Amino acid sequence: MKHGEFTWVIKRKEKHFLELHRELRTYKTLMRIPLPSRSHTVRRKTVKKSEVREMPTLPRGGGDELARDEQVSSRRRQLEDYLNGLLKMALYRKLHYTMEFIDVSQLSFIHDLGPKGLEGMIYKRSGGHRIPGLNCCGQNRACYRWSKRWLIVKDSFLLYMKPDSGAISFVLLVDKEFSIKMDSKDTETQHGVRIDSLSRTLVFKCISYRHARWWGQSIESFVRSHGKAFLRDHRFGSFAQEQENIPAKWYVNGKTYMEDVADALEEASEEIFITDWWLSPEIFLKRPVVEGNRWRLDFILKRKAQQGVRIFVMLYKEVELALGINSGYSKRTLMHLHPNIKVMRHPDHVSSSVYLWAHHEKIVVIDQSVAFVGGIDLAYGRWDDGEHRLTDVGSVTRSVALEQGLLPPDGVSQTNGQGKPPADPTDPPKLKGVGRNRIARFSLYRHLQKHTLQHVDSVSSVDSAGSASVGSLKTGVGELQGNTRFWHGKDYCNFVYKDWIQLEKPFDDFIDRYTTPRMPWHDIASVVHGRAARDVARHFIQRWNFTKIMKPKYRSLSYPFLLPKSHSTANEHKYQVPGSVNAKVQVLRSAADWSAGIKYHEESIHNAYIQVIAKSKHYIYIENQFFISCADNKTVYNKIGDAIIERIIRAHKEGKKYRVYVVTPLLPGFEGDITTGGGNAIQAVMHFNYRTMIRGEHSIISQLKKEMEDQWMNYISFAGLRTHAELEGRLVTELIYVHSKMLIADDNTVIIGSANINDRSMLGKRDSEVAVVVEDSEMVPSVMDGQEYEAGAYALKLRLECFRTILGGHTDSSIDLVDPISDRFYKEVWMTTAGRNATIYEKVFRCLPTSLVRNMSELEKYQTTPGLAQTEHARAQEELRKIRGFLVQFPLDFLSEHNLMPSVGTKESMVPTEIWT
């Protein structure tokens, strides 16, 4: 058969033609009789009488006389003519008898789902899913149910539908475990076919032995010829293969990332997939806010849903006692926007008995052809740029604000105005005006006329009354730049100082921005297109469909099964993110039975890190939120630290130059007061970070000292980031929270994703993660150790952007960052900047953590001496002018004489150590 771009084969006997003809004759007769039912009358009225009469004739068959070949071929021609005649008649062609006869359904001819495979009616057996904790059910024969289903085979998946409603009731993705068995001892039934994959054993039966054989062999050959990429094991043990010529782009910090996500969402025409560890519906993706609520996440999603785009969101369902991210609020808020938005939360901790692990990946996929992958959740606190500002009071200082009645007297801005409720109850909460006590409905327009521009507190303080004034602002975007608020309400945060509370009031501040600096957020993400984006989408689809089967509340039709688009159509880019370069990309993940419903866990991110480190020739640059490694196979199992040790020792033995740069947060991101030691959670993570770097026999520095004594300093450097500002006349400092999960090797290979360097992220059986490894194919001339070097366009530009940001290269262009391993760069730029910055911060602020404090008594003593910031303001400012960038040496001796593991009796000591590692 042929239809447009699709060709397929059907096998039918003569008796099937006769059966079809009989069914059609019955239908024809029925249409002539005026039966007294309404549906029949409607059907008769819509059909033309001439159409009913024009049914093709099937010449009588020869029965047993088809002895000679020419009789067979002439009979075959008669049947072909009959079928061609039938298919020209719209009325009979659309009948389900005819559709079934030629193996066609509503999913047969969809360009994006790839070539048409076998289809037909089968009886499938219930059960066979790999649901953790439920494998005992349905094993004995008595439990099985047989149901009639329409089975469809596509290039990379199978699905079956309910014949009456056409609702898809299961999707099976082809993977490396995919196999077909037709032996009755495997299928335990007559005329059966058994299909195995990582996520299910599916058994169905056919009418006869020959029919079952035909099904089994056809599926096998179709999948082998069209989906062989999915049947193989790929590099690093990944589910996805390496894809050449993929347009890819990196992001340093949330500003550019969120802008591109917003633009890509705007381009969506069919579907949007989002999965996050945490999602805040009310965040602004473009800042400063000059177009009202247009670029607020919930408004964008509502707008797209109204245009008919279907939006699927998966959120991590947290253990509420342990985390305050309130995914229930996020789910309710999004689901209320529009029926086209579907939100699932997973796991159900009690039923799935997963208490310790999280869905940690951060993905946004548009139409399965653009995929954002990285470390940045669409959530509060994540938006930041290369300036890493500590303060955000707008231009309105407290005194001016009080004079003009812009602030309630308590000084905390109550931006969630108590004005009239929004007109439409399904509308997301609007950002209200600032004023609440004297100017009841603060109109920006009136305010601009009364005062000069520099007193505008926030461009988005446009309430419903002042919405006309947005136009008048367009001209002044340039002047307003410095005077706008970037972080509204809950977005202004410092989570070591105070964790998030009351997330259902998004625009109420919970930290006094006039006294407490925010904690800047340093992060990395990427976007990929085409076949690589299809792979990211496939992972999302696998998790979505698994969650749908797993949780009874999602089994209804309102949560549909998702289908992966074919790789054969992946290069037809409808939209490409501007500024991408072509490279080789492979998608990696951490996934397991609890997170994705697969039989064997996958740890391809872990494998990729180890192999990229082992194969690197010149340097590796790591930015990561955690640094917990060096396996002892008792508490820690991932081997990234071991790979770094081996690689440095090899370089030392060969007498070759090799550098390792590690940038990680100065303190873990848990609420706690470091002036008293930081609290148990902070200390527990610090214990494992220090155990990897320098403390104990397994640590990197201890192992290197055994081999080379103090020479280790020439090979590896640990650093953190810190910045300072002036807030209401006081000098303040705060660490910059490094949330990146990135590795760059040799200016030609990059791994970016959601996976931290710790066991939770790397082992595969624990948290779920997604990453991409990007290898450059477009080369540019550069320098490595003083020699000319072919560097990759993607990796080199990313490293230079990171180095410029953290070493102050954007403001001081005299710093030479091109050669990442020369002695001049490593010692005079990297080490010197990190050391000098750290010393100045200690002198001016007496800040923590610091290597000057090794135990609790030194901690108390250290804080009794004030820094220059408190004693000599002018001299402090003079010292701070010498700071370059954000880089500071990591305080390797901080609390080195204190046992950081939680003491017996605390709630932190009751939880398994896997929580921290």
C-alpha positions in Angstrom: 0.0 0.0 0.0 1.1 3.6 -0.6 -0.3 6.9 0.7 1.7 10.1 0.4 5.1 9.6 1.8 4.1 6.3 3.5 4.4 2.8 2.2 3.5 -0.4 4.1 2.7 -4.1 3.5 -0.5 -6.0 4.5 -1.0 -9.8 4.3 -4.6 -10.9 3.5 -6.1 -14.2 2.3 -9.0 -14.4 -0.2 -11.4 -15.2 2.6 -10.6 -11.9 4.3 -11.6 -10.1 1.1 -14.9 -12.0 1.2 -15.4 -11.2 4.9 -14.8 -7.5 4.2 -17.2 -7.5 1.2 -19.9 -9.1 3.4 -19.5 -6.5 6.1 -19.7 -3.7 3.5 -22.8 -5.2 1.9 -24.5 -5.4 5.3 -23.6 -1.7 5.9 -25.0 -0.8 2.5 -28.3 -2.6 3.2 -28.5 -1.0 6.7 -28.2 2.4 5.2 -31.2 1.8 3.0 -33.5 0.8 5.9 -35.0 3.7 7.9 -34.4 2.4 11.4 -36.1 4.4 14.1 -32.9 5.4 16.1 -31.7 9.0 16.0 -28.1 8.3 15.2 -29.1 6.1 12.3 -31.3 8.8 10.9 -28.5 11.4 11.2 -26.1 9.0 9.4 -28.6 8.3 6.6 -29.2 12.0 6.1 -25.5 12.8 5.8 -24.8 10.1 3.2 -25.7 10.6 -0.5 -27.9 7.8 -1.9 -25.7 7.6 -5.0 -22.6 7.0 -2.8 -24.3 4.0 -1.0 -25.3 2.4 -4.3 -21.8 2.7 -5.9 -20.2 -0.2 -4.0 -17.5 -2.0 -6.0 -18.3 -5.6 -7.0 -16.2 -8.5 -5.9 -16.2 -11.1 -8.8 -17.0 -14.6 -7.4 -13.9 -16.5 -6.5 -12.8 -19.7 -8.3 -12.9 -21.6 -5.0 -10.9 -24.8 -5.5 -10.3 -24.4 -9.2 -7.3 -22.0 -8.7 -4.9 -24.7 -9.8 -2.9 -22.9 -12.4 -0.6 -20.0 -11.8 -2.3 -17.7 -14.4 -5.6 -18.2 -12.7 -4.0 -17.2 -9.3 -2.5 -14.0 -10.8 -5.7 -13.0 -12.6 -7.6 -13.5 -9.3 -5.0 -11.5 -7.5 -5.5 -8.7 -10.0 -9.2 -8.8 -9.5 -8.8 -8.4 -5.7 -6.3 -5.5 -6.3 -8.8 -3.8 -8.5 -11.6 -4.3 -6.0 -9.5 -2.8 -3.2 -8.4 0.2 -5.4 -12.0 0.8 -6.4 -13.1 0.6 -2.7 -10.4 3.1 -1.6 -11.6 5.7 -4.1 -15.0 5.9 -2.4 -14.9 8.2 0.5 -17.9 6.6 2.2 -16.5 3.1 2.3 -12.9 4.1 2.7 -13.7 5.7 6.1 -15.5 2.7 7.5 -13.7 1.1 10.3 -14.0 -2.3 8.6 -12.0 -1.0 5.6 -9.5 0.9 7.9 -8.9 -2.3 9.9 -8.5 -4.3 6.7 -5.7 -2.0 5.4 -4.1 -1.5 8.8 -4.8 2.2 9.2 -5.7 4.3 12.3 -5.7 7.9 13.2 -1.9 7.7 14.1 -0.8 6.0 10.8 0.0 9.1 8.8 1.6 11.6 11.1 4.8 13.0 9.6 6.6 13.6 12.9 6.0 10.1 14.1 8.1 8.7 11.3 7.4 5.8 8.9 4.3 3.6 9.1 4.9 0.2 10.7 2.6 -2.7 11.3 -0.8 -2.2 12.9 -3.7 -4.4 13.8 -6.1 -5.8 16.4 -4.5 -8.1 19.0 -5.4 -9.4 22.5 -2.9 -8.2 25.1 -2.3 -9.6 28.5 -2.4 -7.3 31.5 0.6 -6.8 33.8 4.3 -7.0 33.2 5.2 -3.5 34.2 8.4 -2.8 36.1 6.9 -0.8 39.0 9.2 -0.8 42.0 7.5 -2.6 45.0 4.7 -4.1 42.8 6.5 -6.9 41.1 4.8 -9.5 43.2 1.4 -8.8 41.7 0.0 -10.5 38.6 2.6 -13.3 38.3 0.2 -16.2 38.5 -2.1 -17.0 35.5 -5.3 -16.4 37.4 -4.6 -12.7 37.7 -4.2 -12.1 33.9 -6.9 -10.2 31.9 -6.9 -10.4 28.1 -8.1 -7.2 26.4 -8.7 -6.4 22.7 -6.4 -3.6 21.6 -5.2 -1.9 18.4 -1.5 -2.3 18.3 0.7 0.2 16.4 4.4 -0.2 15.7 6.5 2.9 15.0 10.3 3.3 14.5 11.2 3.8 18.1 8.1 2.8 20.1 5.0 0.6 20.1 1.6 1.6 21.5 -1.8 0.2 21.7 -5.2 1.9 21.8 -8.7 1.0 23.0 -10.6 0.0 19.8 -13.8 1.7 20.7 -12.5 5.2 21.9 -9.1 5.3 20.2 -7.6 6.3 23.5 -3.9 5.3 23.8 -3.6 3.0 26.8 0.1 2.1 26.7 3.3 3.2 25.1 6.4 1.0 25.0 9.7 2.7 24.1 12.3 0.7 22.2 15.5 0.4 24.1 18.7 -1.8 24.3 16.8 -4.6 26.1 14.1 -4.8 23.4 13.5 -8.3 22.2 10.8 -10.5 20.7 10.1 -14.1 21.6 7.4 -16.3 20.0 8.0 -19.6 21.7 5.1 -20.8 23.8 7.3 -21.4 26.8 8.2 -17.7 26.8 4.7 -16.4 26.1 2.8 -19.0 28.2 0.0 -18.8 25.7 -1.0 -20.2 22.3 -0.2 -18.1 19.2 1.5 -15.5 21.5 4.2 -12.9 21.0 6.2 -11.6 23.9 8.0 -8.2 23.7 10.6 -7.4 26.4 12.1 -4.0 27.2 13.7 -2.2 30.2 10.3 -1.1 31.4 7.8 -3.9 30.6 7.2 -7.5 29.4 4.2 -7.3 27.1 2.5 -10.4 25.9 -0.2 -10.5 23.2 -1.9 -13.3 21.2 -3.1 -13.6 17.7 -5.7 -15.6 15.8 -3.3 -18.3 14.5 0.3 -19.5 14.6 1.1 -18.0 11.2 -0.5 -14.7 12.3 1.7 -14.6 15.4 4.8 -15.4 13.4 4.0 -12.6 10.9 3.5 -10.1 13.8 6.7 -11.1 15.6 8.9 -11.1 12.5 7.5 -7.9 11.1 8.0 -5.9 14.4 11.5 -7.3 14.6 12.5 -6.3 11.1 10.7 -2.9 11.1 12.4 -1.9 14.4 15.8 -3.2 13.2 15.6 -1.2 10.1 14.2 2.1 11.4 15.1 2.1 15.1 18.5 0.5 15.4 19.9 3.5 17.1 17.7 2.7 20.1 18.6 -1.0 20.3 22.3 -0.5 20.9 24.2 0.3 24.0 25.9 3.7 23.5 29.0 5.4 24.8 29.1 5.9 28.6 26.2 3.5 28.8 23.8 6.2 27.8 20.3 5.6 26.4 21.1 8.1 23.7 23.6 8.0 20.9 26.1 10.7 19.9 24.5 13.1 17.5 26.6 15.0 14.9 26.1 18.6 13.8 23.7 19.7 16.5 23.3 23.5 17.0 24.2 24.1 20.7 24.6 27.1 22.9 25.8 27.6 26.5 24.6 30.1 29.2 26.5 31.6 32.1 23.9 32.7 34.7 20.2 32.9 34.6 19.6 36.2 32.8 20.4 35.1 29.2 19.1 31.6 29.9 15.7 32.8 31.0 15.4 35.3 28.1 16.1 32.5 25.6 13.7 30.1 27.4 11.0 32.9 27.2 11.6 33.5 23.5 11.6 29.7 22.7 8.3 29.2 24.7 6.8 31.9 22.7 7.7 30.0 19.5 6.1 26.7 20.6 3.3 25.4 18.3 2.5 21.9 19.6 3.8 21.0 23.0 6.0 22.2 25.9 7.6 19.8 28.4 9.0 21.2 31.7 10.5 19.3 34.6 12.2 21.0 37.5 13.3 20.3 41.1 11.5 23.5 42.0 9.3 25.7 39.9 7.9 29.2 40.9 5.0 30.1 38.5 5.3 33.9 39.3 9.0 34.5 38.2 9.8 37.0 35.5 11.9 35.5 32.7 12.9 38.9 31.3 14.1 41.7 33.6 14.0 44.5 34.3 10.2 44.3 33.9 9.1 46.8 31.3 6.2 45.0 29.7 4.0 44.4 32.7 3.4 40.7 33.2 4.0 39.6 29.6 7.2 37.7 30.5 6.0 36.2 33.7 6.2 32.4 33.5 2.6 31.7 34.4 1.4 34.4 31.9 3.5 32.9 29.1 2.2 29.4 29.8 -1.4 30.6 30.0 -1.0 32.5 26.7 0.5 29.4 24.9 -2.2 27.1 26.4 -4.9 29.4 25.1 -3.3 29.2 21.6 -3.8 25.4 21.8 -0.2 24.4 22.8 -0.3 21.4 25.2 1.9 21.9 28.2 3.2 19.1 30.4 5.0 19.8 33.7 6.6 17.3 36.1 7.5 18.5 39.5 9.5 16.8 42.3 7.2 16.0 45.1 9.2 17.0 48.2 9.1 15.5 51.7 7.3 18.5 53.2 9.0 18.2 56.6 12.4 18.4 55.0 11.9 21.1 52.3 9.9 24.2 51.9 9.6 24.4 48.1 5.8 23.8 48.2 5.3 21.9 44.9 1.7 21.5 45.8 1.2 25.3 45.4 3.1 25.3 42.1 0.9 22.5 40.8 -2.4 24.1 41.8 -1.4 27.5 40.4 -0.4 26.0 37.0 -3.4 23.7 36.7 -5.8 26.5 37.4 -4.5 28.6 34.5 -5.9 26.4 31.6 -7.1 22.9 30.9 -4.2 22.4 28.4 -1.7 22.6 31.2 -1.1 19.2 32.9 1.1 18.9 36.0 2.3 15.7 37.7 4.2 15.4 40.9 6.4 12.3 41.8 7.3 10.4 43.8 4.6 9.5 46.3 7.0 8.9 49.2 4.8 6.4 51.1 3.6 4.2 48.2 6.9 4.2 46.3 8.9 4.0 49.5 11.3 6.6 48.1 12.0 9.0 51.0 15.6 10.0 50.3 15.8 10.7 46.6 14.7 13.6 44.4 13.9 14.4 40.8 16.7 16.9 40.3 16.8 17.5 36.5 16.0 20.9 35.0 14.6 20.6 31.4 12.5 22.7 29.1 11.6 21.1 25.7 9.7 22.9 23.0 8.0 20.8 20.3 10.6 18.1 20.9 13.0 20.1 18.8 14.6 22.6 21.1 15.8 21.4 24.6 17.2 23.4 27.4 19.3 21.4 29.8 21.3 22.6 32.8 21.4 23.6 36.4 18.9 26.4 36.4 15.4 25.8 37.8 12.7 28.2 36.8 12.4 29.3 40.4 13.1 32.1 42.9 16.7 33.2 43.5 18.0 31.8 40.2 17.8 34.9 38.0 21.2 36.6 38.0 23.8 38.1 35.7 27.5 38.5 35.5 27.4 41.4 38.0 26.1 39.2 40.9 24.5 42.2 42.7 24.1 42.0 46.5 21.5 44.7 46.8 18.2 45.6 45.1 16.4 48.4 46.7 15.7 50.2 43.5 16.8 53.9 43.7 14.4 54.5 46.6 16.4 54.6 49.8 14.5 54.0 53.0 14.3 57.7 54.0 13.0 58.9 50.6 10.5 56.0 50.5 9.1 56.9 53.8 8.8 60.6 52.9 6.9 59.8 49.8 4.6 57.2 51.4 6.0 54.5 49.1 6.7 52.2 52.0 4.8 51.2 55.1 6.6 52.6 58.2 8.0 49.1 59.1 10.3 49.4 56.2 9.5 46.0 54.6 8.0 46.6 51.2 4.5 44.9 51.1 4.3 44.7 47.3 1.3 42.3 47.4 -1.1 45.2 47.6 -4.3 44.6 49.5 -6.3 46.3 46.7 -9.2 44.9 44.8 -9.1 41.2 43.9 -8.3 40.3 40.2 -11.4 40.3 38.1 -11.0 36.8 36.6 -10.5 34.2 39.4 -8.4 32.1 37.0 -6.0 34.9 36.4 -2.6 34.7 38.1 -2.0 37.2 40.9 -1.0 40.5 39.3 2.0 42.5 40.6 0.4 45.4 42.5 1.6 48.9 43.1 4.1 49.6 45.9 2.1 52.0 47.9 -0.4 50.8 50.5 -0.8 53.4 53.2 -1.1 56.9 51.6 -1.3 56.4 47.8 -3.9 53.7 47.7 -3.7 53.0 44.0 -0.2 54.1 43.1 -0.1 55.1 39.5 3.4 55.1 38.0 2.3 57.7 35.4 1.2 60.3 38.0 4.3 59.5 40.0 6.6 60.1 37.0 5.0 63.5 36.4 5.4 64.5 40.1 8.9 63.3 40.7 11.9 63.0 38.4 12.7 59.6 36.9 15.3 58.6 39.4 12.8 58.0 42.1 10.9 55.3 40.4 11.2 52.3 42.6 10.2 49.6 40.1 9.1 49.6 36.6 6.6 46.9 37.3 4.9 48.8 40.0 2.2 49.4 37.5 -1.2 48.4 38.9 -4.4 47.9 37.0 -5.1 51.6 37.2 -1.8 52.7 35.9 -1.5 50.1 33.1 -1.8 52.9 30.4 1.5 54.3 31.6 3.5 51.3 30.4 3.7 52.9 27.0 5.2 56.0 28.3 8.0 54.0 29.9 9.1 52.4 26.6 11.1 55.5 25.8 12.9 55.6 29.1 14.1 52.0 29.2 17.7 53.2 29.1 17.4 55.7 31.9 15.4 53.3 34.0 17.9 50.5 33.8 19.7 51.4 37.0 16.6 52.2 38.9 14.6 49.1 38.6 14.1 46.3 40.9 15.3 43.0 39.5 14.1 40.7 42.3 10.5 41.0 43.5 9.1 39.6 46.7 10.3 36.0 47.3 12.8 36.3 44.5 15.0 38.5 46.8 16.6 35.8 48.9 19.5 34.7 51.0 18.8 31.0 51.8 21.7 30.5 54.2 20.4 33.4 56.2 16.7 32.3 55.9 14.9 29.6 54.0 11.8 30.4 51.8 8.4 30.8 53.6 4.8 31.5 52.5 5.4 30.8 48.8 1.7 31.3 48.2 2.3 35.1 48.6 4.8 35.5 45.8 5.2 39.3 46.0 5.7 39.7 49.7 9.3 40.2 50.8 10.4 37.8 53.5 13.8 39.3 54.0 14.4 43.0 54.8 16.3 44.2 51.7 17.4 47.3 53.5 19.5 45.3 56.0 20.3 41.9 54.5 22.1 41.5 51.2 20.8 38.8 48.8 22.9 35.8 47.9 24.0 35.9 44.3 23.5 32.8 42.2 26.1 31.6 39.7 24.9 28.9 37.3 25.4 27.3 33.9 22.9 25.8 31.4 22.7 24.9 27.7 20.4 24.4 24.8 20.5 21.8 22.1 18.4 21.2 19.0 17.3 18.5 16.5 18.1 14.9 17.3 19.7 15.7 20.6 16.5 17.6 21.6 14.5 14.5 20.6 16.6 12.5 23.0 16.0 14.9 25.9 12.2 14.8 25.0 12.4 10.9 25.0 13.7 10.9 28.5 10.9 13.3 29.6 8.3 11.1 27.9 9.6 7.9 29.5 9.3 9.5 32.9 5.9 11.0 32.2 4.4 7.8 30.9 5.9 5.9 33.9 4.5 8.3 36.4 1.1 8.0 34.6 1.1 4.2 35.1 2.5 4.5 38.6 0.1 6.9 40.2 -3.7 6.0 40.0 -4.8 9.6 40.0 -3.0 10.2 36.7 -4.6 7.2 34.9 -7.5 9.2 33.6 -7.6 10.3 30.0 -7.1 13.9 31.0 -3.4 13.0 31.5 -2.5 11.6 28.1 0.3 9.2 27.2 3.1 11.1 25.3 4.6 9.9 22.1 8.3 10.6 21.0 8.7 12.2 17.6 10.8 10.4 15.1 14.5 11.1 14.6 13.9 11.0 10.9 12.2 14.4 10.9 14.4 15.9 13.6 16.5 18.2 11.3 13.5 20.2 10.2 14.2 23.1 12.6 11.1 25.3 12.9 12.9 27.5 15.4 16.6 27.8 16.4 17.9 29.7 19.3 20.1 32.5 17.9 23.9 32.3 18.6 24.2 28.5 18.5 27.3 26.7 17.1 27.3 23.2 15.6 28.9 20.4 17.7 28.7 16.8 18.5 26.2 16.3 21.4 25.2 13.3 23.5 22.5 13.3 26.1 23.3 11.6 29.4 21.2 10.8 32.5 21.0 9.3 35.9 17.9 7.2 36.0 16.6 4.1 37.8 13.5 1.9 38.5 12.0 4.4 41.0 12.5 7.5 38.8 12.0 6.2 35.2 10.7 2.6 35.6 13.7 0.9 34.0 15.1 -2.5 34.9 18.8 -1.5 35.2 19.9 1.9 36.5 21.8 4.3 34.2 24.8 6.3 35.4 26.1 7.7 32.1 26.9 11.1 33.6 29.2 9.5 36.1 30.9 7.4 33.4 31.3 10.5 31.1 32.9 12.5 33.9 35.4 9.8 34.6 36.3 9.1 31.0 36.5 12.8 30.0 38.9 13.4 33.0 41.0 10.3 32.2 41.3 11.3 28.5 42.0 15.1 29.1 45.4 16.1 28.0 45.9 19.6 29.4 43.4 20.8 32.0 40.0 20.4 33.5 37.9 23.2 34.8 35.1 22.2 37.2 32.3 24.4 38.6 30.0 22.5 40.9 27.6 23.0 43.8 29.1 20.0 45.7 32.4 18.3 45.6 31.8 15.0 47.3 33.8 12.1 45.8 36.8 9.8 46.3 35.3 6.3 46.8 35.9 4.3 50.0 33.0 2.0 49.1 31.5 2.5 52.5 30.1 6.0 52.6 31.1 7.4 49.2 31.0 5.5 45.9 31.5 7.8 43.0 35.0 7.8 41.5 35.3 11.3 40.0 37.8 12.3 42.7 39.8 9.1 42.1 39.9 9.9 38.4 41.3 13.4 39.1 44.0 11.9 41.5 45.0 9.3 38.8 45.2 11.9 36.1 47.4 14.3 38.1 49.7 11.4 39.2 50.1 10.4 35.6 51.0 13.9 34.6 53.5 14.1 37.5 55.2 10.9 36.5 55.4 11.9 32.8 56.7 15.4 33.8 53.9 17.1 31.9 52.0 20.2 32.7 48.4 19.6 33.8 45.9 21.8 35.7 42.7 21.1 37.6 40.5 24.1 38.6 37.7 23.5 41.0 35.2 26.2 41.9 32.5 25.4 44.5 30.5 27.4 47.0 32.3 28.6 50.2 29.4 27.2 52.2 26.6 24.6 51.4 23.2 26.1 50.7 21.4 25.2 53.9 19.8 27.6 56.3 22.2 28.1 59.3 24.2 30.7 61.1 27.9 30.2 60.3 29.0 32.5 63.1 28.0 29.8 65.5 29.3 27.0 63.4 26.6 26.8 60.8 24.2 24.2 62.0 24.2 20.4 61.5 23.1 20.3 57.8 25.8 22.8 56.7 28.4 21.0 58.7 27.5 17.5 57.4 27.9 18.6 53.8 31.1 20.5 54.7 32.5 17.3 56.2 32.1 15.4 53.0 33.4 18.3 50.8 36.5 18.6 53.0 36.9 14.8 53.1 37.1 14.9 49.3 39.6 17.9 49.1 42.0 17.6 52.0 40.9 15.7 55.1 41.4 12.0 55.7 43.4 9.4 53.8 41.0 9.2 50.8 41.1 13.0 50.0 42.7 14.3 46.8 45.4 16.3 48.5 46.4 13.5 51.0 46.7 11.1 48.1 48.7 13.5 46.0 51.0 14.4 48.9 52.0 10.7 49.2 53.2 10.9 45.6 54.6 14.4 45.3 54.6 16.1 48.7 53.9 19.9 48.1 54.1 19.7 44.4 50.3 19.1 44.3 49.9 22.9 44.4 51.1 23.1 40.8 48.3 20.8 39.6 45.1 21.6 41.5 43.5 24.7 42.9 40.2 24.9 44.9 38.4 28.2 44.9 35.1 29.8 45.8 33.4 33.1 44.8 32.6 36.2 47.0 31.5 39.8 46.3 30.8 43.0 48.3 28.6 46.1 48.0 27.3 49.1 49.9 23.8 48.8 51.4 22.2 51.8 53.1 25.6 53.3 53.8 27.1 50.1 55.2 29.7 47.9 53.5 28.4 44.3 53.2 29.8 41.1 51.7 28.3 37.7 50.8 29.5 34.6 49.1 28.3 33.9 45.6 26.4 30.6 45.5 28.0 28.4 42.8 25.1 26.2 41.6 26.7 25.2 38.3 27.2 21.5 37.3 29.9 21.9 34.6 33.2 20.4 33.5 35.3 21.8 30.6 38.3 19.8 29.4 41.1 20.9 27.0 39.0 23.7 25.4 37.1 21.1 23.3 34.8 19.1 25.6 32.1 20.3 27.9 29.6 18.5 30.2 26.7 20.7 31.4 23.7 19.4 33.3 21.9 19.0 36.6 24.2 16.5 38.2 26.3 17.5 41.2 29.6 15.9 42.0 28.2 13.6 44.7 26.7 10.2 45.1 23.1 11.4 45.0 23.5 12.8 41.5 26.1 10.4 40.0 25.2 6.9 41.0 22.0 6.7 38.9 20.0 4.8 41.5 19.4 7.9 43.6 18.4 11.3 42.3 17.3 11.6 38.6 19.5 13.9 36.5 20.0 14.9 32.9 23.2 16.4 31.2 24.7 16.9 27.8 28.3 16.3 26.7 29.3 18.6 23.9 32.4 18.0 21.8 33.5 20.7 19.4 33.5 20.1 15.7 34.2 23.7 14.7 37.8 24.7 15.6 39.3 28.1 16.3 43.0 29.0 16.8 44.1 29.5 20.4 47.0 28.9 22.7 47.8 26.1 25.1 50.9 26.2 27.3 52.5 28.8 25.0 51.9 26.7 21.9 49.5 27.2 19.0 46.4 25.1 19.7 43.2 24.1 17.9 40.4 24.9 20.4 36.7 24.3 20.0 34.5 27.2 19.4 31.9 26.1 22.0 34.3 25.1 24.8 36.8 28.0 24.4 34.2 30.7 24.4 32.5 29.2 27.5 35.7 29.0 29.4 36.7 32.5 28.5 33.3 33.8 29.6 33.6 32.0 33.0 37.2 33.2 33.5 36.2 36.8 32.6 33.3 36.8 35.0 35.1 35.4 38.0 38.6 37.0 37.4 37.2 40.5 36.6 38.1 40.3 32.9 35.0 42.2 31.8 36.1 45.4 33.5 39.9 44.9 33.2 40.7 43.9 29.7 44.5 43.7 30.4 44.1 40.3 32.1 45.3 37.6 29.6 43.0 34.6 29.9 43.6 32.8 26.6 46.2 30.2 27.8 44.6 28.3 30.6 47.7 26.3 31.8 50.8 28.5 31.4 52.7 29.2 34.6 52.0 32.9 34.1 48.2 32.4 34.1 48.0 29.7 36.7 50.3 31.4 39.2 50.2 35.2 38.5 46.6 35.4 37.5 44.6 32.6 39.0 46.4 31.9 42.3 47.4 35.5 42.9 43.9 36.9 42.3 42.3 34.2 44.5 44.8 34.7 47.3 44.7 38.6 47.2 40.9 38.7 47.1 40.6 36.3 50.1 43.1 38.3 52.2 41.3 41.6 51.5 37.9 40.2 52.4 39.3 38.8 55.7 40.9 42.1 56.6 37.8 44.2 55.7 34.9 42.0 56.8 36.4 39.3 59.0 34.1 37.0 56.9 33.6 33.3 57.3 34.5 30.6 56.3 38.3 31.3 56.7 41.4 29.2 57.2 42.2 31.4 60.2 39.5 29.5 62.2 40.3 25.9 62.9 38.1 25.1 65.9 35.1 26.5 67.8 37.1 28.6 70.3 39.0 30.3 67.4 35.7 30.9 65.8 34.5 32.9 68.8 37.8 34.8 69.1 37.9 35.7 65.4 34.6 37.4 65.6 35.5 39.7 68.5 37.9 41.7 66.4 36.0 44.0 64.1 37.0 44.3 60.4 38.0 47.6 58.6 34.4 47.9 57.4 33.3 48.7 60.9 36.3 50.7 62.1 37.7 52.6 59.2 35.2 53.0 56.4 37.4 55.0 54.0 40.4 52.6 54.3 38.0 49.7 53.8 36.8 51.2 50.6 40.3 51.8 49.4 41.2 48.1 50.1 38.1 46.9 48.3 39.1 48.8 45.2 42.0 46.3 44.8 39.6 43.4 44.5 39.5 41.8 41.0 36.5 39.7 40.0 34.9 37.3 42.5 37.5 34.5 42.9 38.7 33.7 46.4 40.9 30.8 47.6 39.0 28.0 49.2 39.5 28.0 53.0 40.9 24.5 53.2 41.6 24.7 57.0 38.3 26.0 58.1 37.2 24.1 61.3 39.8 21.4 60.5 40.2 20.5 64.2 36.4 20.2 64.7 34.4 17.1 64.0 31.8 18.3 61.5 29.6 15.1 61.4 26.3 15.7 63.2 26.5 14.8 66.9 24.5 12.0 68.4 20.9 13.0 69.3 20.4 15.6 66.6 17.8 15.0 63.9 20.6 15.2 61.3 22.4 12.3 62.9 19.3 10.1 62.7 19.1 10.2 58.9 21.2 7.9 56.7 24.5 9.5 55.6 23.4 8.9 51.9 21.3 12.1 52.4 24.5 14.2 52.5 26.7 12.3 50.1 
